[in-house]
Amino acid sequence: MTAREDVTTVLADWSAGLKFQDIPEKVIEEAKSQVMSVLGAVHAGAGTEAGAAVVKAVTAWGGGDESATMIPSGRRTSLHHAIYANAALSMALDYDDYLFAGHTGHSAVLASLAMAEARNLTGRDLLLSQVIANEVEGRVGASVLLGPQNGQLWTFIHLVGGAVAAGKMLGLDADGMRSALGIAMLQPPHGLWAPFFGSEAKILLASPTTVGGVQAAELAAAGLEGCGDVLESDQGFVAAFTDKPLMGAYRGLGVTWLTETLCFKIYPGCAYVDTAVDCVLELVGREAIDPAEVEAIEVNAGPLTLGMEALSLSHLRGPKSTPVTLNFSVPYNVAVALIDRELSPRQFTRARIADPAVWALAAKVQLGFDDNMTQRMQESSLVKIEDGPVGPRATLDLESADLAGFKMSFGSRVLVRLAGGRSMEAEVEVPAGGAGRPMAEKRAAVEEKFLREAGANVGPERASAALTLIRRLETLDAGEVRKLVGLTSG
């Protein structure tokens, strides 16, 4: 597939035509886990200072038609305002899910949930829109994988996710869906690294873009026409965001389901930190480690972990660092996890961050490059390196991709050197909750996350009742969807 083929039309036709019964059961189950994970992140984000500031501001904007709910406060507000606030809270602690290739849950889940509540739609409607958003967002992100941005800075994916999710719930046909995509991608954002790593404003990355995508669908429904080749045009999105497009990302719709690659974060923080934390928690689970006895901690990982650490390093301020910056710091996360024997929202409060003992241990953490982990990451990647006429080139073809053995390989090896010459070592390739782990294990971890984070705000009984509804989300009628929202709020 080349950049001149009609990929915008392909996405629009597929999104408009997909029916719930077309979606495999495994994909539906992963989507339900995603709902649990994202709502857990929203509840955790509500306890942060940055999250509280956003909720305060959105509340002051006014309620509008009060058709949707801000979670977990239970305040009724307009559809757009609810999506804005909820998306921000889900981003606040970097506690979100991700798939190949994009952090889709902020829009795929929260736009679909708010639309279902506001328009009196069923659990099937919600899941259908959510899966469509996942599939479209992941493909748009993958097509510019070899560009200047990555991960959560792909905020433009929430424009297309909001557009197709809302478009599906508004009943747009293929032409309307194509216009929604064209309107949404009129001005895709180009986020900046400095505020991403160094400010609390990072939590807004998905908020305006998700709302903008929903508004694009509403405008298309009202008759506004968008650019029909906005993605593939020589003057369109892909050309503007990379000079090495992977247009094979747009293949395989309805055959290769990117929702199957979902990874759920069990700890707050960047995905590239997760396996190092897994290793530390495995070690302290074997035996108690006295931080005073630790002489050094060696963390060996692949290039993505080391690259993320290098980009964020200049924004560290020691005990005065923001939680946002620390979500990317391997030394901080390793040190606080070893001392506290956990990594949860509690480790990102101002008081915990200020503890000098954590920083003393963090100073003993050394990062190194691991060739073996790098090789495993390359072998598991859906992007392949092939010989071309002018040298190696990257290729991606989602139509022929086999996800049966797919794993999200972000491996780490951690060696803790103790006084007296003794050492302890652990190695983890796929993070807990990540693709490549058994599906039942992932579901159990996500359910625990939801019950822990939601239960802290609404109480264990209501959280448990909400979880029961999510487990059978595809059977919920419109009233039960609203009941689910109510159980997670107030």
Phi, psi and omega in degrees: 000130180256171182293348181268350180286159192276067184289330177298317178294320179301312179296317182295314180299315182294315181298318181289329186266344184295138175246157182303319183291349177281347187269128179297152182301320180299322179294318178299317180295320177294323179295322177294321175298323179297321177300314178301314183296313182294317178295325174299318179295322177300313181296320178294319180295334180295339181272001181268157177295320179295318178298318179297323179295319179294314180300319178299315181293314182295322178299322180289341179291340180103160189272340184062227182275358177053047183266351184222169189243135170275123182260135006261006186294331183084003178294136177270136182207188179288161178305312183295318180293321179297315179299317181302309183293314183296320179296321178296315180297324180291340180266344196302322183246016182054044189251023190269178174265169176207157176223182173272110004227101178158154175268084194273340192299327182305320180262314184302316181277309192283327173293317181295319180295314181294320178296318179298319178294313186290328185256008175062052184250169187268173175297325176296317178300317180299308183296322179298312179295321180297314180294318177302315180299316178304311185294319180288315181298315181299322180289320178296317177297315182296327183295337179242028181304325182265042178248190186283349182238166180201167171057228184292342176286353171283061185291341179296339180295333179285336172297310181287325178295314177298323182292313183284325177296310180292321179301320178295317182287338176273355178077028180295141172277184185299319179295318179294321179294321178296319176295320178300317178296318180295320177293315183300321186263019175303318183220074179295137184284154175238092184294157183252143183293321185300307178289337178296311181274335194244008181214157177291345179297345177307330185293351180269002188305319184264349188290299182293330182287320177296315178298319179298323177294317178297317179297325178299317178295321179295321178292319177297320178296332180276354176112359178287133182262133179254171180293124186280350177230039188298331182278314191262350182302150175300339178247023185255199189298304186300316180298329181280338188249355175197150171257007176229067184293143175249078188286347172295350175298334184272003177272169170078015178299129182080357177244307175257114185259107181295339176301334177292342180268008182303138174237136184246125182283127178268341177236152170295142175128168182299144181301330183286352176267338194303313186290330174296319177293319175307315180298313181299315181292330173295318181293314180288341174286332178288316179198156179294136178245121177281116181305330180293340180270354183279124177265326178198153174233117180259123177245114179249129187210184182273182186293331181292318178296314181291324178294317178298318179298317181295319181294326185271344190301321184291347181263356178290139178231031179058224182298348179259010179293152176278155174304324180302312180295319184290340175299344182250001186265111178298311181302315181297311184296319178296315183294311184290328177292323179293318182290314186270348182061029176195164168222110185216180176304336180297334181278001181238026171273157181302319182295317181291321180297329184283351185294117181296334180297324178295317183288330176296320178287322179300328179294344180266000181273128180241132180258139178219163181271135181243110181298322183295315179296323179295317179297317179297321179297317180294320181293328183272350185289146174282343176272126183249147177259121182237156176286132177240177183297336179240025178118184182299145177219150180273139178228154177212128178224099183286346177289325181259000182294137177253111183270002184302320181250018183294139175218145179272096188268099175236058193288156175218151172233125184242128177240120177257117178264126184250162177301145180089005177087000180278152178217159177228144185220146175214153180221133179224130180266312182252125183298151174304131183088357186270160175298132187112339171277155178303140184300321180295324178294318178298315181298316180298319180293321181289320177298319178297318178300312182298312182297322181292310186282315178291320181300329179294335182259320185248357180095151183300322183294314180291322178296319179295320178295321178295319179299320178301320179292320180296323180301331178241040187302324182292348179260354187286135170276180185299320179296322179289329174297316177295325176296320178300314178300317181296322179294331181269006185226162172087000000 
